[in-house]
Amino acid sequence: QRRAANIRERKRMSHLNEAFDGLRKKVPTFAYEKKLSRIETLKLAVTYIKFMSDLIK
């Protein structure tokens, strides 16, 4: 039972990491920067979405 829970958690985290990697590829950043943390990625995505929304207004 514990082993099954560990497997599910690993799979969940793998999917989450894949989603963040996909988001990192969509938001503009400098190529030489270090890999963004999750919170940095989310904050940058929010800023970028607001910026793009303002452009179309």
C-alpha angles and dihedrals in degrees: 000000000000090000091052090051090051091051092050091049092050090051091048092050091047091055091046092051091049090052092051091047089053091049091049089056092053100051118074116247138150113279093224094055121105118258108286119244119239094259092046089050093051093046092048091048091052091049092047093049091050090049093050091046090053090051093059095047 
